[in-house]
């Protein structure tokens, strides 16, 4: 690419604002494929951490399954969390027309939290120090939702989405990600008071269900 004399990347534009250099080595489709691969690896790691029950009799096998029920429940929760993130990410980033440096950085921070999820899932089912273990897990999930939320804000404010992208894509993203980040964040101090802090997390699927019902009602 030939740069006109006196004009360099990063110099002020005629409007007086400096142009942000774009990561030309990444296009939106490649970023989506990369993110899909990372999410798939995270879910695979989740499954690999599942304890395999041992037992020579039916009774012994059922006893082993019951003994590891916490690990299985934690797996299902984390699977649902990662799956929900992937669904929203695929739906949102499918409308991206171009990337900015900030959008890529927020996406990478989001991916970091996703790949940490198998680790914190294993931590939260450990014995003792419930509040600390819970805090670590909830903090990772809150940061994942926050990073994703900031990515949506970047898309919206800087016009990175394709022309004709419905406004509801951003409003739904703001709503769901704010609820998720808030639910996980609020649960952290509650974990130092009660084990029922998990109940805060139920706000996320409930909010998603309410949104779907509201959308269906508006289409009628």
C-alpha positions as CSV (number, residue, x, y, z in Angstrom):
1,X,0.0,0.0,0.0
2,X,1.5,3.4,-1.0
3,X,1.3,6.1,1.7
4,X,1.0,9.6,0.4
5,X,3.9,11.9,1.2
6,X,3.4,13.7,4.5
7,X,0.8,11.2,5.7
8,X,1.7,8.3,8.1
9,X,-0.3,5.8,9.9
10,X,-1.4,7.2,13.3
11,X,-1.3,10.8,12.2
12,X,-4.2,13.1,12.8
13,X,-7.0,13.0,10.3
14,X,-8.4,16.3,8.8
15,X,-11.0,16.2,11.6
16,X,-8.2,16.4,14.1
17,X,-8.6,12.9,15.5
18,X,-5.9,10.2,15.3
19,X,-6.8,7.1,13.4
20,X,-6.6,3.9,15.4
21,X,-4.4,1.4,13.6
22,X,-6.4,-1.7,12.6
23,X,-5.1,-5.2,13.1
24,X,-5.1,-6.0,9.3
25,X,-3.7,-9.4,10.0
26,X,-7.0,-10.5,11.4
27,X,-10.4,-10.4,9.7
28,X,-13.7,-10.8,11.5
29,X,-14.3,-14.3,10.2
30,X,-10.9,-15.5,11.3
31,X,-11.4,-14.1,14.7
32,X,-14.8,-15.9,15.0
33,X,-13.2,-19.2,13.9
34,X,-10.3,-18.8,16.4
35,X,-12.8,-18.0,19.2
36,X,-14.9,-21.1,18.3
37,X,-11.8,-23.3,18.5
38,X,-10.8,-21.9,21.9
39,X,-14.3,-22.4,23.3
40,X,-14.3,-26.0,22.0
41,X,-11.0,-26.7,23.7
42,X,-12.4,-25.2,27.0
43,X,-15.4,-27.5,26.9
44,X,-13.2,-30.5,26.1
45,X,-11.0,-29.7,29.1
46,X,-14.1,-29.5,31.2
47,X,-15.1,-33.0,30.2
48,X,-11.6,-34.4,30.7
49,X,-11.7,-33.3,34.3
50,X,-14.9,-35.4,35.0
51,X,-14.1,-38.2,37.5
52,X,-14.8,-41.7,36.2
53,X,-16.6,-43.7,38.8
54,X,-15.2,-47.1,39.8
55,X,-17.0,-50.0,41.3
56,X,-17.2,-53.8,40.8
57,X,-20.9,-53.9,41.7
58,X,-24.0,-51.8,40.8
59,X,-24.2,-50.5,44.3
60,X,-20.6,-49.5,44.4
61,X,-20.9,-47.8,41.1
62,X,-23.9,-45.8,42.2
63,X,-22.1,-44.9,45.4
64,X,-19.1,-43.6,43.5
65,X,-21.4,-41.5,41.2
66,X,-23.1,-40.0,44.3
67,X,-19.7,-39.3,45.9
68,X,-18.7,-37.1,42.9
69,X,-22.1,-35.4,42.4
70,X,-20.5,-32.0,43.1
71,X,-18.1,-32.4,40.3
72,X,-20.8,-33.4,37.9
73,X,-23.0,-30.4,38.9
74,X,-20.1,-28.0,38.5
75,X,-19.4,-29.4,35.1
76,X,-23.0,-28.9,34.0
77,X,-23.0,-25.3,35.4
78,X,-19.7,-24.5,33.6
79,X,-20.9,-26.2,30.4
80,X,-24.1,-24.0,30.4
81,X,-22.0,-20.9,31.1
82,X,-19.6,-21.5,28.3
83,X,-22.3,-22.6,26.0
84,X,-24.3,-19.4,26.7
85,X,-21.2,-17.3,26.0
86,X,-20.5,-19.1,22.8
87,X,-24.1,-18.7,21.5
88,X,-24.2,-15.0,22.2
89,X,-20.6,-14.5,20.8
90,X,-21.5,-16.4,17.6
91,X,-24.7,-14.4,17.2
92,X,-23.0,-11.0,17.9
93,X,-19.7,-11.4,16.1
94,X,-21.5,-12.7,13.1
95,X,-22.5,-9.1,12.4
96,X,-19.0,-7.7,12.7
97,X,-17.9,-6.0,9.5
98,X,-14.5,-4.8,10.7
99,X,-12.3,-5.0,13.7
100,X,-10.6,-2.4,15.9
101,X,-7.7,-3.0,18.2
102,X,-9.8,-2.6,21.3
103,X,-12.4,-5.1,20.0
104,X,-9.7,-7.7,19.5
105,X,-8.3,-7.1,23.0
106,X,-11.6,-7.4,24.7
107,X,-12.3,-10.6,22.8
108,X,-8.9,-12.0,23.9
109,X,-9.6,-11.1,27.5
110,X,-13.0,-12.9,27.2
111,X,-11.2,-15.9,25.7
112,X,-8.8,-15.9,28.6
113,X,-11.6,-16.1,31.1
114,X,-13.2,-18.9,29.0
115,X,-10.0,-21.0,29.1
116,X,-9.7,-20.4,32.8
117,X,-13.2,-21.8,33.4
118,X,-12.1,-25.5,33.5
119,X,-9.5,-24.6,36.1
120,X,-11.8,-22.7,38.4
121,X,-14.4,-25.4,38.0
122,X,-11.9,-27.8,39.5
123,X,-11.1,-25.4,42.2
124,X,-14.6,-24.7,43.3
125,X,-15.4,-28.4,44.0
126,X,-12.4,-28.7,46.3
127,X,-12.7,-29.2,50.1
128,X,-12.6,-26.3,52.5
129,X,-12.2,-22.6,52.0
130,X,-15.6,-22.3,50.3
131,X,-15.7,-18.5,50.1
132,X,-12.3,-18.3,48.5
133,X,-13.0,-21.0,46.0
134,X,-16.4,-19.5,45.2
135,X,-14.9,-16.1,44.8
136,X,-12.3,-17.3,42.3
137,X,-14.9,-19.0,40.1
138,X,-17.4,-16.1,40.3
139,X,-14.7,-13.5,39.6
140,X,-13.7,-15.3,36.4
141,X,-17.3,-15.5,35.2
142,X,-18.0,-11.8,36.1
143,X,-14.8,-10.8,34.2
144,X,-15.8,-12.9,31.2
145,X,-19.2,-11.2,31.0
146,X,-17.7,-7.8,31.5
147,X,-15.1,-8.3,28.8
148,X,-17.8,-9.4,26.4
149,X,-20.0,-6.4,27.4
150,X,-17.1,-4.0,26.6
151,X,-16.6,-5.7,23.2
152,X,-20.3,-5.1,22.4
153,X,-19.9,-1.5,23.5
154,X,-16.9,-1.1,21.2
155,X,-18.9,-2.6,18.3
156,X,-21.8,-0.3,18.9
157,X,-20.0,3.0,19.6
158,X,-17.5,2.7,16.7
159,X,-19.9,1.3,14.0
160,X,-18.0,-2.0,13.6
161,X,-21.2,-3.9,12.8
162,X,-22.5,-4.5,9.3
163,X,-25.1,-2.0,7.9
164,X,-28.6,-3.2,8.7
165,X,-27.6,-4.9,12.0
166,X,-30.7,-4.8,14.2
167,X,-30.5,-2.5,17.2
168,X,-31.9,-5.4,19.3
169,X,-28.6,-7.2,18.9
170,X,-26.9,-4.5,21.0
171,X,-29.7,-3.9,23.5
172,X,-30.1,-7.7,24.2
173,X,-26.3,-8.0,24.6
174,X,-26.2,-5.1,27.0
175,X,-29.0,-6.6,29.0
176,X,-27.9,-10.2,29.2
177,X,-24.2,-9.5,29.8
178,X,-24.9,-6.8,32.5
179,X,-27.2,-9.2,34.3
180,X,-24.6,-12.0,34.1
181,X,-21.7,-9.8,35.3
182,X,-23.9,-8.4,38.1
183,X,-25.2,-11.8,39.2
184,X,-21.7,-13.3,39.5
185,X,-20.3,-10.1,41.1
186,X,-23.0,-9.8,43.7
187,X,-22.7,-13.5,44.6
188,X,-19.1,-13.0,45.8
189,X,-19.7,-11.1,49.1
190,X,-22.7,-13.4,49.7
191,X,-20.4,-16.4,49.6
192,X,-18.8,-15.2,52.8
193,X,-22.2,-15.3,54.5
194,X,-24.0,-18.3,53.1
195,X,-23.5,-21.2,50.7
196,X,-26.8,-20.1,49.0
197,X,-24.8,-17.5,47.1
198,X,-25.2,-19.9,44.2
199,X,-28.8,-18.7,43.9
200,X,-27.7,-15.4,42.4
201,X,-26.5,-17.3,39.4
202,X,-30.0,-18.4,38.6
203,X,-30.8,-14.8,37.6
204,X,-28.9,-15.4,34.3
205,X,-31.1,-18.2,32.8
206,X,-34.2,-16.6,34.3
207,X,-33.4,-13.3,32.6
208,X,-32.7,-15.1,29.3
209,X,-36.1,-16.9,29.5
210,X,-38.0,-13.7,30.3
211,X,-36.3,-12.0,27.3
212,X,-37.3,-14.8,25.0
213,X,-40.9,-14.6,26.2
214,X,-40.9,-10.8,25.8
215,X,-39.5,-11.1,22.3
216,X,-42.1,-13.7,21.3
217,X,-44.9,-11.4,22.7
218,X,-43.7,-8.4,20.7
219,X,-43.7,-10.5,17.4
220,X,-47.3,-11.4,17.9
